[in-house]
Amino acid sequence: MTGTIVYKKNKNMVTRKIADETILLPIYKTSKEINCIYTLNKPASIVWDMIDGKTTVGEIKDKVLNNGFDLIKDSAYRIKDKVERGK
């Protein structure tokens, strides 16, 4: 059951909030290795903030859907999949 899965954040990813944006930056040994950063939209920021190793995917999905975002339930699971893959 997808709704009962629990994820934890990757230790090799730094999160920064600047103004109203959440930015994810992979940690590398040198700045030359950095080839990407991720800027999250509001629903994705909620998902990222709730990934704590305790909160289930179902709870995260419910929070996103109950925050007034115009998403269908399957979209919340697609967000989860993108977070899982790091894309």
Phi, psi and omega in degrees: 000118183298325184293344182260000180289143178237134179242157171234156183289150175288128180294343182265027180227128178259138179249134175226139175251122179234119187056238181257016183247145172254127182241132177249133181229120176295144179271128177232164180291324180228157179293338179294336182279344183291120180237003179195155166225160181240132174250122184264141172282177186301310179300320179293326176296320177298314179301310183300316181297330183272349178286107186221008182083001181232324184280132182282160176301322178298318178294320178296314179302314180299319179297315179297313183291331181272002179263015174082012178279142182275072181239145170271161185303321180297329178296322179298322178289328176293323176299316179301316180297320179294319178297318181299319181276350181076027181240000000 
